[in-house]
Amino acid sequence: MEVSLIQLDISWESPMENYTKVESLLKRTSPSVGSLVLLPEMFPTGFSMNGEKLSYTGMESPESFLSRSAHDLKCWISAGVGVLNSDGKFYNQQIVLNPEGDCIARYSKIRLFKSGGEDVLFHAGSEVVMTSINEWRVAPLICYDLRFPELFREVARKGAELFLVVANWPTTRLEHWRIMLQSRAIENQAFVIGVNRCGSDPDRDYPGHSMVIGPQGEILAEAGEEEVVLRAEIDRQKLLSWRKEFSALRDFIERA
């Protein structure tokens, strides 16, 4: 499967500007029909705790924009958004849309980044999520979740083969990002895709370095620090062959 990681320099609290950026990048790169496109955590606004901006009053909602984009491109799209839910609470979510533009999965971030004040506005999710993209069994996770391997283990036990990690991961902890993406892949004998933002907001600088990691921890593709679309091919047969050859994940599941 072809994957396209949109490493975006997110304009602070400016959804319409970010929609325009994404449209331009997608137009230039023309992802293949049926491929997977990924966007970073909270791509419309950046890592904002401004509830007014996250309400998207008087403008197209992120889900509407993504639905239209998926339908027009005939691609799968997974992206991070901050949303005001029907229960009146804000959640940091990753949503997955199919090529018809339907939202097929919605994951609310479980591990909120309290050191950054995320828990002041957002409510934590309560369960991991797994969905299907083409023949792949896919689990969406968000940024700080990466530091908690038990979340990955939980959904790996349910059969996840591909982890999608969307992030606003800061430059000061870049090496943690790289090492933990590889670790989650090795531990779970899974592909891991990490799409990070680049640029800066009023509080932090972001290094980019979006990555595609194979099931033995090998780096298949890695971006630099600039706004870019990183493309790669991932091979499910390679994953299945490795899991058959080396039984670590199977031994974990049987023991659990």
C-alpha positions as CSV (number, residue, x, y, z in Angstrom):
1,M,0.0,0.0,0.0
2,E,1.2,3.5,-0.8
3,V,1.3,5.9,2.1
4,S,1.7,9.7,1.9
5,L,2.6,11.6,5.1
6,I,1.8,15.3,5.0
7,Q,4.4,16.9,7.2
8,L,2.7,20.2,7.7
9,D,4.0,23.6,9.0
10,I,0.7,24.3,10.8
11,S,-0.5,27.9,10.8
12,W,-1.4,28.7,14.4
13,E,-5.2,28.6,15.0
14,S,-5.9,29.2,11.3
15,P,-8.0,26.2,10.0
16,M,-8.9,27.8,6.6
17,E,-5.2,28.5,6.0
18,N,-4.3,25.0,6.9
19,Y,-7.0,23.5,4.7
20,T,-5.5,25.5,1.8
21,K,-2.0,24.3,2.5
22,V,-3.1,20.7,2.6
23,E,-5.1,21.0,-0.6
24,S,-2.0,22.5,-2.3
25,L,0.3,19.8,-1.1
26,L,-2.1,17.1,-2.2
27,K,-2.6,18.6,-5.6
28,R,1.1,18.8,-6.2
29,T,1.8,15.2,-5.1
30,S,-1.4,13.4,-6.4
31,P,-1.6,10.4,-4.2
32,S,-2.6,7.2,-5.9
33,V,-6.3,6.0,-5.8
34,G,-6.8,3.8,-2.8
35,S,-3.6,4.9,-1.0
36,L,-3.4,6.2,2.6
37,V,-2.9,9.9,3.4
38,L,-1.9,11.0,6.9
39,L,-2.0,14.4,8.5
40,P,-0.5,15.5,11.9
41,E,-2.2,15.8,15.3
42,M,-4.6,18.8,15.4
43,F,-3.7,19.8,11.9
44,P,-6.3,22.6,11.5
45,T,-5.1,24.6,14.5
46,G,-1.9,23.3,15.9
47,F,-1.6,22.2,19.6
48,S,-4.1,24.9,20.8
49,M,-6.1,24.9,24.0
50,N,-8.3,27.7,22.7
51,G,-11.8,26.2,22.8
52,E,-13.3,29.0,20.7
53,K,-10.9,28.2,17.8
54,L,-11.6,24.5,18.2
55,S,-15.4,25.0,17.7
56,Y,-14.8,26.0,14.1
57,T,-17.7,28.5,14.2
58,G,-18.6,30.0,10.9
59,M,-16.3,27.8,8.8
60,E,-16.0,24.3,7.3
61,S,-15.4,21.7,10.0
62,P,-12.3,19.5,9.7
63,E,-14.4,16.4,9.2
64,S,-16.2,18.0,6.3
65,F,-12.9,19.1,4.7
66,L,-11.4,15.7,5.1
67,S,-14.5,13.9,3.9
68,R,-14.5,16.1,0.7
69,S,-10.8,15.5,0.2
70,A,-11.0,11.7,0.6
71,H,-13.9,11.6,-1.8
72,D,-12.2,13.8,-4.4
73,L,-8.9,11.9,-4.2
74,K,-10.5,8.5,-3.8
75,C,-8.0,7.9,-1.0
76,W,-8.1,6.9,2.7
77,I,-7.3,9.8,5.0
78,S,-6.3,9.7,8.7
79,A,-5.8,13.0,10.5
80,G,-5.6,14.5,13.9
81,V,-8.3,17.1,15.0
82,G,-9.4,18.8,18.1
83,V,-13.2,18.6,18.4
84,L,-16.1,19.7,20.5
85,N,-18.1,16.5,20.8
86,S,-21.8,16.1,21.1
87,D,-21.4,15.5,24.8
88,G,-20.2,19.1,25.2
89,K,-16.6,18.1,25.9
90,F,-13.4,18.7,23.9
91,Y,-11.4,15.7,22.6
92,N,-8.1,15.4,20.8
93,Q,-9.0,12.8,18.1
94,Q,-7.6,11.0,15.1
95,I,-10.3,10.2,12.6
96,V,-10.1,7.8,9.6
97,L,-12.1,8.3,6.4
98,N,-12.6,5.9,3.5
99,P,-12.4,6.9,-0.2
100,E,-16.1,7.6,-0.2
101,G,-15.6,10.2,2.5
102,D,-17.2,8.3,5.3
103,C,-15.7,8.4,8.8
104,I,-15.0,4.8,9.7
105,A,-13.1,5.2,12.9
106,R,-12.6,7.8,15.6
107,Y,-10.0,7.5,18.4
108,S,-9.8,9.9,21.3
109,K,-6.4,10.4,22.8
110,I,-6.1,8.4,26.0
111,R,-2.8,9.8,27.4
112,L,-3.2,13.6,27.6
113,F,0.0,15.6,27.8
114,K,-0.5,17.2,31.3
115,S,2.9,18.9,31.2
116,G,1.6,20.9,28.3
117,G,-1.8,21.7,29.9
118,E,-3.7,19.4,27.6
119,D,-5.9,18.1,30.4
120,V,-7.2,21.6,31.2
121,L,-9.4,21.6,28.1
122,F,-9.5,18.1,26.7
123,H,-11.0,15.0,28.1
124,A,-9.2,11.7,27.8
125,G,-10.5,8.8,25.7
126,S,-11.2,5.5,27.3
127,E,-10.3,2.8,24.8
128,V,-8.0,1.9,21.9
129,V,-9.5,1.6,18.4
130,M,-8.9,-0.7,15.5
131,T,-10.2,-0.4,12.0
132,S,-9.5,-1.8,8.5
133,I,-7.8,0.0,5.6
134,N,-7.8,-2.1,2.5
135,E,-6.6,-5.5,3.9
136,W,-4.6,-3.9,6.8
137,R,-5.8,-3.9,10.5
138,V,-5.0,-0.5,11.7
139,A,-4.7,1.3,15.0
140,P,-4.7,5.1,15.4
141,L,-2.8,6.7,18.3
142,I,-1.8,10.2,19.1
143,C,1.6,11.8,20.1
144,Y,2.1,11.4,23.9
145,D,0.4,7.9,23.6
146,L,3.7,6.8,22.1
147,R,5.3,6.8,25.5
148,F,2.9,4.2,26.8
149,P,3.7,0.8,25.2
150,E,0.8,-0.9,27.0
151,L,-1.6,1.0,24.6
152,F,0.2,-0.5,21.6
153,R,0.3,-4.0,23.3
154,E,-3.4,-3.8,24.0
155,V,-4.4,-3.2,20.4
156,A,-1.7,-5.5,19.0
157,R,-3.3,-8.3,21.0
158,K,-6.5,-7.5,19.1
159,G,-4.7,-8.0,15.8
160,A,-3.3,-4.6,14.8
161,E,-0.7,-4.7,12.0
162,L,-0.2,-1.0,11.3
163,F,0.0,1.8,13.9
164,L,-0.7,5.4,12.8
165,V,0.8,7.9,15.2
166,V,-0.1,11.5,14.5
167,A,1.8,14.1,16.5
168,N,2.9,17.6,17.4
169,W,6.2,16.3,18.9
170,P,8.7,19.0,19.9
171,T,12.3,19.4,18.8
172,T,13.7,19.1,22.3
173,R,12.7,15.4,22.4
174,L,13.3,14.4,18.8
175,E,15.5,11.4,19.6
176,H,12.7,10.1,21.9
177,W,10.3,10.3,18.9
178,R,12.7,8.3,16.6
179,I,13.6,5.7,19.2
180,M,10.1,5.0,20.4
181,L,8.6,4.7,17.0
182,Q,11.2,2.0,16.2
183,S,10.6,0.4,19.6
184,R,6.9,0.1,19.1
185,A,7.4,-1.5,15.7
186,I,10.0,-4.0,17.0
187,E,7.9,-4.9,20.1
188,N,4.7,-5.5,18.1
189,Q,6.2,-6.8,14.9
190,A,4.2,-4.2,13.1
191,F,4.5,-1.3,10.7
192,V,4.5,2.1,12.5
193,I,3.9,5.4,10.7
194,G,4.6,8.6,12.6
195,V,3.5,11.9,11.0
196,N,4.8,14.9,12.9
197,R,4.4,18.6,12.2
198,C,7.3,21.0,11.5
199,G,7.8,24.7,12.1
200,S,6.8,26.4,15.3
201,D,3.9,27.7,17.4
202,P,3.9,30.4,20.2
203,D,5.3,27.8,22.7
204,R,7.4,25.2,20.9
205,D,9.5,24.3,17.9
206,Y,8.8,21.1,15.9
207,P,11.4,19.1,14.0
208,G,9.3,17.1,11.5
209,H,11.1,13.8,11.0
210,S,7.9,12.0,10.0
211,M,8.8,8.3,9.6
212,V,7.7,5.0,8.2
213,I,9.1,2.0,10.2
214,G,9.0,-1.6,9.2
215,P,8.2,-4.6,11.5
216,Q,11.8,-5.2,12.5
217,G,12.4,-1.5,13.3
218,E,14.0,-0.6,10.0
219,I,13.5,2.9,8.8
220,L,11.8,2.8,5.4
221,A,11.4,6.5,5.0
222,E,12.2,9.6,7.0
223,A,11.5,13.3,6.3
224,G,13.8,16.2,7.4
225,E,12.6,19.4,9.0
226,E,10.8,21.1,6.1
227,E,7.2,21.0,5.0
228,V,7.0,18.0,2.7
229,V,4.9,15.0,1.5
230,L,6.8,11.8,2.4
231,R,5.8,8.8,0.4
232,A,6.5,5.1,0.9
233,E,5.3,1.6,0.1
234,I,4.4,-0.8,2.9
235,D,4.1,-4.5,2.3
236,R,1.7,-6.5,4.5
237,Q,3.2,-9.9,3.2
238,K,6.6,-8.8,4.7
239,L,4.9,-8.3,8.1
240,L,3.1,-11.7,7.9
241,S,6.3,-13.5,6.9
242,W,8.3,-12.0,9.8
243,R,5.6,-12.8,12.3
244,K,5.6,-16.4,11.1
245,E,9.3,-16.7,11.1
246,F,9.9,-15.0,14.5
247,S,7.3,-15.8,17.2
248,A,7.8,-13.0,19.7
249,L,4.3,-11.4,19.3
250,R,2.6,-14.8,19.1
251,D,4.4,-15.8,22.3
252,F,3.2,-12.6,24.0
253,I,-0.4,-13.1,23.0
254,E,-0.5,-16.8,24.0
255,R,1.0,-16.0,27.4
256,A,-1.3,-13.1,27.9
